[in-house]
Amino acid sequence: MANLEKKSFDNPDELKTPEKTNAAVVNFGTVAASRLILQPGWKWSTDIKPMVGTESCEAKHIGVIVEGAISCRHDDGTEVTYSAGSAYAIEPGHDAWVEGDSPAVAYEFHGLWGEKG
């Protein structure tokens, strides 16, 4: 088996497309990486919550925003806006939404978009 592996988000192992969402997932054994493209107006509590049935997002997310901006409000009331160039770690128990009129693009290395256990 080779020690080097290359995959493309343009040809992902899995593609998730809920409303206003494009989540391309590539798998590397026990690790998954995701490219998220979230359209203006996307909000977790509106677009994802009905599918998962929890009051808030119960996944931990670690990633980086490369385009646009996403705001996140934790259940404890803490709120942060992440914009292009921001790296983030978001603990379970939150809502999130796209800020402004441009799509937000993020890459995640931990989170439900492609979680591997």
Rosetta silent file (secondary structure, phi, psi, omega in degrees, C-alpha in Angstrom):
SEQUENCE: MANLEKKSFDNPDELKTPEKTNAAVVNFGTVAASRLILQPGWKWSTDIKPMVGTESCEAKHIGVIVEGAISCRHDDGTEVTYSAGSAYAIEPGHDAWVEGDSPAVAYEFHGLWGEKG
SCORE:     score description
SCORE:     0.000 S_00000001
   1 L     0.000  136.988 -179.409    0.000    0.000    0.000 S_00000001
   2 L   -70.729  150.393  177.211    1.291    3.455   -0.909 S_00000001
   3 L   -91.212   -2.226  178.597    2.165    5.967    1.796 S_00000001
   4 L  -121.680  138.047 -179.177    0.845    8.832   -0.303 S_00000001
   5 L  -140.528  141.958 -179.404   -2.779    9.307   -1.264 S_00000001
   6 L  -134.829  132.840  176.906   -4.525   12.007   -3.287 S_00000001
   7 L  -136.925  162.706 -178.999   -8.245   12.675   -3.690 S_00000001
   8 L  -120.079  137.557  173.844  -10.319   15.484   -5.147 S_00000001
   9 L   -69.437  -15.571  176.519  -13.321   17.258   -3.646 S_00000001
  10 L   -78.330  -14.289  175.862  -14.556   17.499   -7.254 S_00000001
  11 L  -136.328   66.455 -171.515  -14.889   13.688   -7.260 S_00000001
  12 L   -73.180  162.510  172.875  -15.718   12.960   -3.585 S_00000001
  13 L   -70.546  -29.681  179.640  -16.290    9.632   -1.913 S_00000001
  14 E  -147.894  142.635  177.586  -19.596   11.029   -0.656 S_00000001
  15 E  -127.619  122.724  179.310  -21.682   14.077   -1.544 S_00000001
  16 E  -111.803  127.851 -173.855  -24.289   15.449    0.850 S_00000001
  17 L  -132.564   54.609  172.301  -26.704   18.030   -0.556 S_00000001
  18 L   -62.457  172.744 -179.274  -29.355   19.107    1.944 S_00000001
  19 L   -46.337  127.502  176.190  -31.071   22.451    1.254 S_00000001
  20 L    61.141   20.587 -174.150  -28.502   25.216    0.467 S_00000001
  21 E  -131.209  137.024  169.377  -25.666   22.766    1.259 S_00000001
  22 E  -132.961  108.515 -178.984  -22.968   21.029   -0.739 S_00000001
  23 E  -117.353  104.741  178.156  -20.727   18.865    1.448 S_00000001
  24 E   -94.343  126.534 -174.751  -18.105   16.910   -0.488 S_00000001
  25 E  -118.981  129.840  172.182  -16.395   14.263    1.663 S_00000001
  26 E  -116.593  137.196 -175.557  -13.155   12.413    0.937 S_00000001
  27 E  -108.081  138.240  175.372  -12.131    9.494    3.147 S_00000001
  28 E  -130.693   82.890 -177.681   -8.631    8.467    4.194 S_00000001
  29 L    64.057 -115.831 -178.721   -9.058    5.379    6.345 S_00000001
  30 L   -90.707    4.021 -179.026  -10.354    6.602    9.702 S_00000001
  31 E  -116.469  136.994  175.352  -10.081   10.298    8.730 S_00000001
  32 E  -122.797  145.014  173.310  -12.505   12.257    6.567 S_00000001
  33 E  -121.309  142.687 -177.317  -12.094   15.746    5.135 S_00000001
  34 E  -128.121  140.353  168.014  -15.039   17.804    3.926 S_00000001
  35 E  -106.384  120.635  179.891  -15.453   20.813    1.663 S_00000001
  36 E  -106.188  129.085  170.521  -18.592   22.708    2.620 S_00000001
  37 E  -120.360  110.681 -175.743  -20.249   25.199    0.302 S_00000001
  38 E  -112.167  126.473 -173.920  -23.122   26.841    2.140 S_00000001
  39 L   -80.759  156.077  175.167  -25.411   29.211    0.253 S_00000001
  40 L   -52.518  139.030 -177.869  -26.643   32.596    1.500 S_00000001
  41 L    90.979  -10.780  178.087  -29.592   32.076    3.815 S_00000001
  42 L   -64.455  136.084  174.676  -28.301   28.690    5.046 S_00000001
  43 E  -146.915  131.583 -177.083  -28.932   28.137    8.748 S_00000001
  44 H   -54.861  -47.349 -174.771  -28.370   24.917   10.669 S_00000001
  45 H   -67.414  -20.039  178.557  -31.599   25.236   12.672 S_00000001
  46 H   -95.350  -44.433 -170.389  -33.642   25.738    9.490 S_00000001
  47 H   -97.056  -24.755 -176.147  -31.891   23.512    6.943 S_00000001
  48 L  -114.034  -39.180 -177.599  -30.310   20.670    8.953 S_00000001
  49 H   -49.506  -44.188 -179.718  -32.164   20.448   12.281 S_00000001
  50 H   -59.425  -26.320 -179.362  -35.331   18.920   10.719 S_00000001
  51 H   -82.618  -32.772 -175.516  -33.221   16.007    9.417 S_00000001
  52 H   -98.680  -24.852  172.879  -31.319   15.275   12.636 S_00000001
  53 L    76.344   14.337  175.389  -34.020   16.108   15.175 S_00000001
  54 L  -101.478  158.824 -178.768  -31.820   17.611   17.895 S_00000001
  55 L   -67.055  -34.892  177.129  -32.345   21.071   19.382 S_00000001
  56 L  -140.956  170.379 -179.701  -28.851   22.178   18.361 S_00000001
  57 E   -68.848  126.131 -176.557  -25.948   20.731   16.400 S_00000001
  58 L  -103.890   20.871  177.683  -24.350   18.019   18.525 S_00000001
  59 L  -105.046  148.891  169.298  -21.171   17.651   16.441 S_00000001
  60 L   -89.633  138.778 -179.570  -17.745   19.113   17.135 S_00000001
  61 E  -124.221  135.592  172.591  -16.293   20.908   14.120 S_00000001
  62 E  -131.255  125.715 -177.769  -12.669   21.764   13.351 S_00000001
  63 E  -171.907 -162.440 -179.389  -11.897   23.564   10.109 S_00000001
  64 E  -144.991  139.415  175.684  -11.060   26.737    8.241 S_00000001
  65 E   -90.533  129.049  178.611  -13.175   29.263    6.320 S_00000001
  66 E  -110.296  -19.718  176.027  -11.717   30.114    2.905 S_00000001
  67 E  -147.209  146.652  174.975  -14.557   32.255    1.497 S_00000001
  68 L    73.758 -160.244 -177.593  -17.468   34.157    2.993 S_00000001
  69 E  -148.051  145.531  177.200  -18.486   34.174    6.645 S_00000001
  70 E  -130.676  132.692  172.958  -20.343   31.929    9.082 S_00000001
  71 E  -102.657  150.400 -178.736  -21.686   32.936   12.491 S_00000001
  72 E  -138.066  134.383  175.158  -22.137   30.457   15.293 S_00000001
  73 E  -121.189  120.795  177.839  -24.058   30.752   18.562 S_00000001
  74 E   -79.249  156.846  179.370  -23.377   28.216   21.291 S_00000001
  75 L   -57.382  -23.462  178.415  -26.171   27.093   23.597 S_00000001
  76 L   -81.675    0.396  178.329  -24.472   29.083   26.397 S_00000001
  77 L    97.881  -12.407  177.650  -25.062   32.306   24.407 S_00000001
  78 L   -63.668  134.416 -179.539  -21.491   32.765   23.165 S_00000001
  79 E  -133.155  136.799  179.957  -21.488   33.989   19.554 S_00000001
  80 E  -138.940  143.361  171.213  -18.609   34.263   17.071 S_00000001
  81 E  -108.760  128.299  179.036  -18.397   35.155   13.378 S_00000001
  82 E  -106.968  132.559  179.364  -15.750   33.321   11.351 S_00000001
  83 E  -126.719  176.974 -176.428  -14.594   34.812    8.041 S_00000001
  84 L   -48.163  128.287 -178.763  -12.109   33.906    5.313 S_00000001
  85 L    96.344   -9.548  179.016   -8.820   32.937    6.911 S_00000001
  86 L   -83.053  129.952  167.465  -10.385   31.965   10.258 S_00000001
  87 E   -93.015  149.377 -175.723   -9.604   28.553   11.683 S_00000001
  88 E  -143.248  152.719  169.061  -12.257   27.292   14.067 S_00000001
  89 E  -133.943  119.360 -176.906  -13.091   24.713   16.699 S_00000001
  90 E  -121.453  122.549 -179.328  -16.784   24.559   17.600 S_00000001
  91 L   -80.123  159.516  176.596  -18.001   22.343   20.421 S_00000001
  92 L   -56.725  150.590  178.727  -21.332   20.482   20.330 S_00000001
  93 L    95.385   61.249 -176.753  -24.445   22.468   21.232 S_00000001
  94 E  -152.618  165.499  168.401  -24.666   25.272   18.693 S_00000001
  95 E  -119.992  157.132  179.578  -26.514   26.840   15.774 S_00000001
  96 E  -148.450  155.650 -179.988  -24.736   28.354   12.758 S_00000001
  97 E  -156.263  155.548  176.853  -25.655   30.422    9.703 S_00000001
  98 E   -77.891  134.157  175.303  -24.125   32.061    6.631 S_00000001
  99 E   -93.827  137.539  171.876  -23.558   35.801    6.956 S_00000001
 100 L    81.853 -166.907 -173.225  -24.241   38.090    4.003 S_00000001
 101 L  -102.774    9.955  179.780  -25.098   37.516    0.370 S_00000001
 102 L  -114.722  149.326  175.303  -22.138   35.319   -0.626 S_00000001
 103 L   -61.619  153.373  172.141  -21.682   31.581   -0.194 S_00000001
 104 E  -105.787  134.806  178.101  -19.418   30.418    2.615 S_00000001
 105 E  -120.573  127.251 -179.931  -16.759   27.842    1.786 S_00000001
 106 E  -136.728  153.087  171.878  -15.081   25.872    4.559 S_00000001
 107 E  -116.302  129.144 -178.595  -12.882   22.813    4.862 S_00000001
 108 E  -120.390  145.741  179.570  -13.445   20.589    7.901 S_00000001
 109 E  -121.042    3.876  173.635  -11.350   17.810    9.360 S_00000001
 110 E  -158.452  130.233  179.815  -13.704   16.891   12.185 S_00000001
 111 L   151.011  166.275 -175.198  -17.482   17.133   12.172 S_00000001
 112 L   -67.095  -14.469 -179.693  -20.644   15.345   11.110 S_00000001
 113 L   -61.002  -30.850  179.801  -20.187   16.283    7.456 S_00000001
 114 L  -153.823   29.712 -174.245  -17.783   13.380    7.194 S_00000001
 115 L   -59.400  139.316 -177.311  -17.155   12.060   10.677 S_00000001
 116 L  -116.737   38.604  174.735  -15.443    8.699   10.872 S_00000001
 117 L   107.509    0.000    0.000  -16.181    7.623   14.418 S_00000001
